[in-house]
Amino acid sequence: MLIKAVFAASALFYLSLSAEALEIYRNSQRYDISASLPSGASFREEGVDRKFEIGGVSGNLRLIQDSYNDCTALIDERQRNWVKYGFSEATDRHASSNECAITIHNPASGETVSSFYIRIDACDCYSALHFRFQEKDRPDFVDAAPSIVASVRRNNS
């Protein structure tokens, strides 16, 4: 009975996701990248970016235009570039062969940016998935981010 309840809850969760094959360009080459947002949210196109809002969280998905052998340099650049905007605290730094992540925080503004770089086999490149939110909106991030990140990872299944 418990297994049936878990299966039903999982089915409802996945049905509530808005799955899209997004046309995203890398160096003028088009790629169809699958990504899902919670029900009611949608992507909008702005150049090479695919942006979205969920509650108090703004997000952005893109393909990295340059080539990288691994994504450690991407999180290093992200951390370095955001210091000038007051984002001086880095946490949740993770690097593996196919994925890197970093969370940076601006203590003065209370704003946080959490970035995930996920290797995409189709383009032999990394995608960048960024979430930006105020600390008061962290619950929106905690609720939405895991399923969105998982949907981008599924491009390599």
Secondary structure, 3 states (H helix, E strand, C coil): CHHHHHHHHHHHHHHCEEEEEEEEEECCEEEEEEEEEECCCCCEEECCEEEEEECCEEEEEEECCCCCCCCHHHHHHHHHHHHCCCCCEEEEEEECCCEEEEEEEECCCCEEEEEEEEEECCCCEEEEEEEEEEHHHHHHHHHHHHHHHHHHHHHHC
